[in-house]
């Protein structure tokens, strides 16, 4: 390391990564749990705050209505989400997206619950194992078979229901007993100027806009300083080009390079304006 460059403590960001990608972490005496959000909605909220700094947080919530989980699923109730956006802490209840089908197994037809999407951070294989365990323990009744028919086109987990059983009741029991219904505890703690702070939605967006202003100002100042550092070099080149014949003649006539350097520096040269 030659000490020519400085090491950044925060890298520049073109969009609010912390909100878009989410973040989870635990440190000494503190933790953070930020859900991911839709990129277009988040940038729209940034622009709204940029054009109207005194915008109410409720108007920002109308733009960013809820987290956008990559595994999709359903957000079951919005009250916890809004509380999280207002205060920095809230509880997002998530459910698997399902539908009912009639499936044929040999000559028999059975009603089935088909899982199309899962809550965020729920493992499909572990979920199927858990359902099987509950069926063997007779804590879940009415299920005849579980099959994972997922392929490259998407997720498809089929839960066949025994004849005479109510699929709606079994689905509600699955939500109650398994991770087909799960929750995400929002705890939007972030470092602001090196200090951990609990931020609501507006404060999170304000921190990002402040960061962008700092990045643009810092980069502009850096380039300006570099240009000033090279100013004397560029000025010397301009002088040499304006007096190129005299400079060449002086250098040729000097007995040594040191003499040429002293004579060049001793004269007052003028550059053409």
VODRENTI-890366 format. One record per residue: residue number from 1; x, y, z of N, C-alpha, C in turn. Coordinates in steps of 0.1 Angstrom, whole numbers, plus 5000, padded with zeros to 4 digits. Layout:
BEGIN
num/n_east/n_north/n_up/ca_east/ca_north/ca_up/c_east/c_north/c_up
NUM/X/Y/Z/X/Y/Z/X/Y/Z
...
This chain:
BEGIN
num/n_east/n_north/n_up/ca_east/ca_north/ca_up/c_east/c_north/c_up
1/5009/4988/5000/5000/5000/5000/5009/5012/5000
2/5007/5021/4990/5016/5032/4988/5010/5045/4994
3/4999/5045/5000/4993/5056/5007/4989/5067/4997
4/4987/5063/4984/4983/5072/4974/4968/5075/4974
5/4961/5065/4978/4946/5066/4978/4941/5064/4992
6/4929/5069/4994/4922/5067/5007/4912/5056/5006
7/4910/5049/5017/4901/5038/5018/4887/5042/5022
8/4877/5039/5013/4863/5044/5017/4857/5036/5028
9/4849/5042/5036/4842/5035/5047/4828/5032/5042
10/4822/5039/5032/4809/5036/5026/4811/5037/5011
11/4807/5027/5004/4807/5027/4989/4795/5035/4984
12/4797/5042/4973/4786/5049/4966/4775/5039/4962
13/4763/5044/4962/4752/5035/4958/4743/5043/4949
14/4739/5037/4938/4731/5044/4928/4716/5043/4932
15/4712/5034/4940/4698/5032/4945/4698/5027/4959
16/4687/5029/4966/4687/5025/4981/4688/5010/4982
17/4700/5004/4982/4702/4990/4983/4696/4984/4996
18/4697/4992/5007/4692/4986/5020/4677/4983/5020
19/4669/4992/5013/4655/4990/5012/4652/4980/5001
20/4658/4981/4989/4655/4972/4978/4659/4958/4981
21/4671/4956/4985/4676/4942/4988/4673/4937/5002
22/4670/4946/5011/4668/4942/5025/4681/4939/5032
23/4680/4936/5044/4692/4933/5052/4688/4927/5066
24/4696/4917/5069/4694/4910/5082/4708/4909/5089
25/4709/4912/5102/4722/4911/5109/4720/4913/5124
26/4729/4908/5131/4730/4909/5145/4744/4913/5150
27/4744/4923/5158/4757/4928/5163/4756/4929/5179
28/4765/4935/5185/4766/4936/5199/4755/4945/5204
29/4744/4939/5210/4734/4947/5216/4724/4953/5206
30/4725/4949/5194/4715/4955/5184/4713/4945/5172
31/4702/4946/5165/4699/4938/5154/4692/4946/5144
32/4692/4941/5131/4684/4947/5121/4677/4937/5112
33/4665/4940/5107/4658/4930/5099/4649/4939/5090
34/4654/4941/5078/4648/4950/5068/4643/4942/5056
35/4630/4942/5053/4625/4934/5042/4629/4940/5028
36/4630/4932/5018/4632/4937/5004/4620/4944/4999
37/4623/4954/4989/4612/4961/4984/4613/4962/4969
38/4603/4966/4962/4602/4967/4947/4611/4979/4943
39/4620/4977/4934/4629/4988/4929/4622/5000/4924
40/4612/4998/4915/4605/5009/4909/4597/5017/4919
41/4591/5011/4928/4583/5018/4939/4593/5026/4948
42/4604/5020/4951/4614/5027/4960/4619/5039/4954
43/4623/5038/4941/4628/5050/4934/4618/5061/4932
44/4605/5056/4930/4594/5066/4929/4592/5074/4942
45/4594/5067/4953/4593/5073/4966/4605/5083/4968
46/4616/5079/4964/4628/5088/4965/4626/5101/4957
47/4621/5099/4945/4618/5111/4937/4607/5120/4943
48/4597/5114/4949/4586/5122/4955/4592/5129/4967
49/4601/5123/4975/4607/5130/4986/4617/5141/4982
50/4624/5138/4971/4633/5148/4965/4626/5161/4961
51/4615/5159/4954/4607/5170/4949/4599/5177/4960
52/4595/5169/4970/4587/5175/4981/4592/5170/4994
53/4603/5177/4999/4609/5173/5012/4600/5172/5024
54/4589/5179/5024/4580/5179/5036/4569/5169/5034
55/4570/5160/5024/4559/5150/5022/4556/5142/5034
56/4544/5139/5036/4539/5131/5048/4543/5117/5046
57/4546/5110/5057/4550/5096/5056/4538/5087/5050
58/4526/5091/5053/4515/5084/5047/4514/5084/5032
59/4519/5095/5026/4519/5096/5012/4530/5087/5006
60/4541/5086/5014/4552/5076/5010/4547/5062/5011
61/4539/5059/5021/4534/5045/5022/4524/5042/5011
62/4517/5052/5006/4509/5050/4994/4517/5046/4982
63/4530/5050/4981/4538/5047/4970/4545/5033/4972
64/4551/5031/4984/4556/5018/4988/4546/5012/4997
65/4538/5004/4992/4526/4999/4999/4530/4987/5009
66/4540/4980/5005/4544/4968/5013/4557/4962/5007
67/4564/4954/5015/4576/4947/5010/4573/4939/4998
68/4583/4936/4990/4582/4928/4978/4592/4916/4979
69/4586/4905/4984/4595/4894/4987/4598/4886/4974
70/4610/4881/4972/4614/4875/4960/4607/4861/4958
71/4602/4855/4969/4595/4842/4968/4580/4844/4966
72/4576/4857/4965/4562/4860/4963/4554/4856/4975
73/4543/4848/4974/4534/4846/4985/4525/4857/4987
74/4517/4857/4998/4507/4867/5001/4510/4874/5015
75/4509/4887/5015/4510/4894/5028/4496/4895/5033
76/4495/4888/5045/4482/4886/5051/4479/4897/5061
77/4473/4908/5057/4470/4919/5065/4481/4930/5064
78/4477/4942/5063/4486/4953/5061/4490/4962/5073
79/4482/4960/5084/4484/4968/5096/4498/4968/5101
80/4504/4955/5102/4518/4954/5107/4528/4961/5098
81/4525/4960/5085/4535/4967/5075/4535/4982/5077
82/4523/4988/5078/4522/5002/5080/4528/5007/5093
83/4526/4998/5104/4532/5002/5117/4548/5002/5115
84/4553/4992/5108/4567/4991/5106/4572/5003/5098
85/4565/5008/5088/4569/5020/5081/4568/5033/5089
86/4559/5033/5098/4557/5045/5106/4567/5046/5117
87/4570/5035/5124/4579/5035/5136/4592/5028/5134
88/4594/5020/5123/4606/5012/5122/4605/4998/5127
89/4594/4995/5134/4592/4982/5139/4578/4977/5136
90/4577/4965/5130/4563/4960/5127/4564/4945/5124
91/4553/4939/5122/4552/4924/5120/4545/4922/5107
92/4552/4916/5097/4546/4913/5084/4542/4898/5084
93/4529/4895/5083/4524/4881/5083/4523/4877/5068
94/4529/4866/5065/4530/4861/5051/4523/4847/5050
95/4517/4844/5039/4511/4831/5037/4515/4826/5023
96/4515/4813/5022/4517/4806/5009/4505/4809/5000
97/4508/4810/4987/4497/4811/4978/4493/4797/4973
98/4481/4794/4974/4476/4781/4971/4463/4782/4962
99/4460/4770/4956/4447/4769/4950/4443/4754/4951
100/4430/4752/4948/4424/4738/4949/4423/4732/4935
101/4426/4719/4934/4424/4712/4922/4418/4698/4925
102/4413/4692/4915/4409/4678/4915/4419/4670/4907
103/4426/4661/4914/4436/4653/4908/4432/4639/4906
104/4437/4632/4896/4433/4618/4893/4445/4610/4897
105/4442/4600/4905/4453/4590/4909/4447/4576/4906
106/4451/4571/4894/4445/4559/4889/4431/4561/4885
107/4422/4554/4892/4408/4556/4889/4401/4565/4899
108/4409/4569/4909/4403/4577/4920/4406/4592/4917
109/4396/4600/4921/4397/4614/4920/4397/4620/4934
110/4407/4629/4937/4407/4635/4950/4409/4650/4949
111/4404/4657/4959/4406/4671/4959/4421/4673/4965
112/4427/4684/4960/4441/4686/4964/4443/4701/4966
113/4452/4704/4976/4457/4717/4978/4471/4718/4971
114/4472/4728/4962/4484/4730/4954/4491/4743/4959
115/4503/4742/4963/4511/4753/4968/4519/4759/4956
116/4516/4772/4953/4523/4778/4941/4534/4787/4945
117/4533/4793/4957/4544/4802/4962/4545/4801/4977
118/4557/4803/4982/4559/4802/4997/4563/4815/5003
119/4561/4816/5016/4566/4829/5023/4581/4830/5022
120/4585/4842/5024/4600/4846/5023/4608/4837/5033
121/4619/4832/5028/4628/4824/5036/4623/4811/5042
122/4612/4806/5036/4607/4793/5040/4613/4782/5030
123/4619/4772/5035/4625/4762/5027/4615/4751/5023
124/4614/4749/5009/4603/4740/5005/4605/4726/5009
125/4617/4720/5009/4620/4707/5013/4617/4705/5028
126/4621/4715/5036/4619/4714/5050/4604/4715/5053
127/4596/4723/5046/4582/4724/5047/4575/4710/5045
128/4579/4704/5034/4573/4691/5030/4576/4680/5041
129/4588/4681/5046/4592/4671/5057/4583/4674/5070
130/4581/4687/5073/4574/4691/5085/4559/4686/5083
131/4553/4688/5071/4539/4683/5069/4539/4668/5071
132/4548/4661/5066/4549/4646/5067/4550/4642/5082
133/4558/4649/5090/4560/4646/5104/4546/4648/5111
134/4539/4659/5108/4527/4662/5115/4516/4652/5111
135/4516/4647/5099/4507/4637/5095/4510/4624/5102
136/4522/4620/5103/4526/4608/5111/4523/4609/5126
137/4524/4621/5131/4521/4623/5145/4506/4625/5147
138/4498/4624/5136/4483/4626/5137/4479/4640/5142
139/4488/4650/5141/4485/4663/5144/4478/4670/5133
140/4480/4665/5121/4473/4669/5109/4466/4657/5103
141/4453/4658/5102/4445/4647/5096/4438/4651/5083
142/4435/4640/5076/4428/4643/5063/4437/4644/5051
143/4450/4642/5053/4460/4643/5042/4464/4629/5037
144/4462/4626/5024/4465/4613/5019/4479/4612/5014
145/4484/4622/5007/4497/4622/5001/4503/4636/4998
146/4516/4637/4998/4523/4649/4995/4533/4647/4984
147/4532/4655/4974/4541/4653/4962/4547/4667/4958
148/4560/4667/4956/4567/4679/4950/4568/4677/4935
149/4560/4684/4928/4560/4684/4913/4566/4696/4907
150/4574/4703/4915/4581/4715/4910/4590/4712/4898
151/4591/4721/4889/4601/4720/4878/4605/4733/4874
152/4612/4734/4862/4617/4747/4858/4607/4758/4855
153/4594/4753/4853/4584/4763/4851/4579/4770/4863
154/4582/4764/4875/4577/4770/4888/4575/4760/4898
155/4570/4765/4910/4568/4756/4921/4554/4750/4921
156/4553/4737/4925/4541/4730/4925/4542/4719/4936
157/4537/4721/4947/4536/4711/4958/4522/4707/4959
158/4519/4694/4957/4505/4689/4957/4502/4681/4970
159/4492/4685/4977/4488/4679/4990/4474/4673/4987
160/4474/4660/4985/4461/4653/4982/4453/4651/4995
161/4440/4653/4994/4431/4653/5006/4423/4640/5005
162/4421/4633/5017/4413/4621/5017/4399/4624/5014
163/4392/4614/5009/4378/4616/5006/4370/4619/5018
164/4360/4628/5016/4351/4632/5028/4357/4643/5037
165/4369/4647/5034/4376/4657/5042/4373/4671/5036
166/4373/4681/5044/4371/4695/5040/4385/4702/5037
167/4387/4705/5025/4400/4710/5021/4403/4724/5027
168/4393/4732/5029/4394/4745/5035/4399/4744/5049
169/4393/4734/5057/4397/4732/5071/4411/4728/5072
170/4415/4718/5063/4429/4713/5063/4439/4724/5059
171/4435/4733/5050/4444/4744/5046/4446/4754/5058
172/4435/4756/5065/4437/4765/5077/4445/4759/5088
173/4444/4745/5089/4453/4738/5099/4468/4739/5094
174/4470/4738/5081/4484/4739/5076/4489/4753/5079
175/4481/4763/5077/4486/4777/5080/4489/4778/5095
176/4482/4771/5104/4484/4772/5118/4496/4764/5123
177/4498/4752/5117/4508/4743/5122/4522/4743/5115
178/4522/4749/5103/4534/4749/5095/4539/4763/5091
179/4550/4763/5084/4555/4776/5079/4548/4781/5066
180/4537/4775/5063/4529/4780/5052/4523/4794/5056
181/4523/4797/5069/4520/4810/5074/4532/4814/5083
182/4539/4824/5080/4550/4828/5087/4550/4843/5089
183/4559/4849/5097/4559/4863/5099/4574/4868/5098
184/4575/4881/5093/4588/4888/5092/4587/4900/5101
185/4596/4900/5111/4596/4911/5121/4605/4922/5116
186/4598/4933/5112/4606/4945/5107/4613/4952/5118
187/4626/4954/5117/4633/4962/5127/4644/4970/5119
188/4640/4981/5114/4647/4989/5104/4658/4997/5111
189/4668/4991/5116/4680/4997/5122/4691/4998/5112
190/4697/5010/5110/4707/5013/5101/4717/5022/5107
191/4730/5022/5101/4740/5031/5106/4738/5044/5098
192/4737/5055/5106/4736/5068/5100/4747/5077/5106
193/4756/5080/5098/4769/5088/5102/4776/5080/5113
194/4776/5067/5111/4784/5058/5121/4776/5054/5133
195/4764/5059/5135/4756/5056/5147/4744/5048/5143
196/4741/5037/5150/4729/5029/5148/4716/5036/5152
197/4707/5036/5142/4694/5043/5145/4683/5035/5140
198/4671/5036/5147/4659/5030/5143/4652/5040/5134
199/4650/5036/5121/4644/5046/5111/4631/5042/5106
200/4622/5052/5105/4609/5049/5098/4612/5050/5083
201/4602/5048/5075/4603/5048/5060/4609/5061/5055
202/4603/5072/5059/4608/5085/5055/4622/5088/5059
203/4626/5085/5071/4640/5087/5075/4650/5078/5067
204/4645/5066/5064/4654/5058/5056/4657/5064/5042
205/4646/5069/5036/4648/5075/5023/4656/5088/5024
206/4654/5096/5034/4661/5108/5036/4676/5105/5038
207/4679/5094/5045/4693/5091/5047/4700/5087/5034
208/4692/5080/5025/4698/5077/5012/4700/5089/5003
209/4690/5098/5003/4692/5111/4995/4704/5119/5000
210/4706/5119/5013/4717/5126/5019/4730/5119/5015
211/4730/5106/5014/4742/5099/5010/4745/5102/4995
212/4735/5103/4987/4737/5106/4972/4743/5120/4971
213/4737/5130/4978/4743/5143/4978/4758/5143/4981
214/4761/5136/4992/4775/5135/4997/4784/5129/4986
215/4779/5118/4980/4787/5111/4969/4790/5121/4958
216/4779/5128/4953/4781/5136/4941/4790/5148/4945
217/4788/5154/4957/4797/5165/4961/4811/5160/4963
218/4813/5149/4969/4826/5144/4971/4834/5140/4958
219/4827/5135/4949/4833/5131/4936/4837/5144/4928
220/4828/5154/4929/4830/5166/4922/4842/5173/4928
221/4843/5174/4941/4854/5180/4948/4867/5173/4945
222/4867/5159/4945/4878/5151/4942/4884/5154/4928
223/4875/5155/4918/4879/5158/4904/4885/5172/4903
224/4879/5182/4911/4884/5195/4911/4898/5196/4917
225/4900/5189/4928/4913/5190/4934/4924/5184/4925
226/4920/5173/4918/4930/5167/4909/4933/5176/4897
227/4923/5183/4893/4925/5193/4882/4934/5204/4887
228/4932/5209/4899/4940/5220/4904/4955/5215/4906
229/4956/5202/4910/4970/5197/4912/4978/5197/4899
230/4971/5194/4888/4977/5194/4875/4978/5207/4868
231/4972/5217/4875/4971/5231/4869/4985/5236/4865
232/4995/5235/4874/5008/5241/4871/5015/5233/4859
233/5012/5220/4858/5017/5212/4847/5011/5216/4834
234/4998/5218/4834/4992/5223/4821/4996/5237/4818
235/4998/5245/4828/5003/5259/4825/5017/5258/4819
236/5025/5250/4824/5039/5249/4819/5039/5244/4804
237/5030/5234/4801/5029/5229/4787/5024/5241/4778
238/5015/5249/4783/5010/5260/4775/5021/5270/4772
239/5029/5273/4782/5040/5282/4780/5050/5277/4770
240/5053/5264/4772/5063/5257/4763/5058/5257/4748
241/5045/5255/4746/5040/5254/4733/5040/5268/4726
242/5038/5279/4735/5038/5292/4730/5052/5297/4726
243/5062/5291/4732/5076/5296/4730/5084/5284/4725
244/5079/5275/4717/5085/5263/4714/5099/5265/4707
245/5100/5275/4698/5113/5276/4691/5124/5281/4700
246/5120/5291/4709/5130/5296/4718/5134/5286/4728
247/5125/5278/4733/5128/5267/4743/5138/5257/4737
248/5135/5253/4724/5143/5243/4718/5157/5249/4715
249/5158/5261/4711/5171/5267/4709/5179/5268/4722
250/5173/5272/4733/5180/5273/4746/5185/5259/4750
251/5177/5249/4749/5181/5236/4753/5193/5231/4745
252/5192/5233/4732/5203/5229/4723/5216/5236/4726
253/5215/5249/4730/5227/5257/4733/5233/5254/4746
254/5225/5249/4756/5230/5246/4769/5240/5234/4769
255/5251/5235/4776/5261/5224/4776/5256/5212/4783
256/5248/5214/4794/5243/5202/4801/5228/5203/4804
257/5220/5192/4806/5206/5193/4810/5204/5202/4822
258/5213/5202/4832/5211/5210/4844/5212/5225/4840
259/5221/5229/4831/5222/5243/4827/5209/5247/4820
260/5204/5238/4811/5192/5241/4804/5181/5243/4813
261/5179/5235/4824/5169/5236/4833/5170/5249/4841
262/5182/5253/4845/5184/5266/4852/5180/5278/4843
263/5185/5277/4831/5182/5289/4822/5167/5290/4818
264/5160/5278/4817/5146/5278/4814/5138/5284/4826
265/5142/5281/4838/5135/5286/4850/5139/5300/4853
266/5150/5305/4848/5155/5319/4852/5147/5329/4843
267/5142/5325/4832/5136/5335/4823/5121/5336/4826
268/5115/5347/4823/5101/5350/4824/5094/5347/4811
269/5087/5336/4810/5081/5332/4797/5067/5337/4797
270/5062/5340/4785/5048/5344/4784/5041/5335/4774
271/5029/5332/4778/5021/5323/4769/5011/5332/4761
272/5007/5327/4749/4997/5334/4741/4984/5333/4748
273/4976/5344/4748/4963/5343/4754/4953/5339/4743
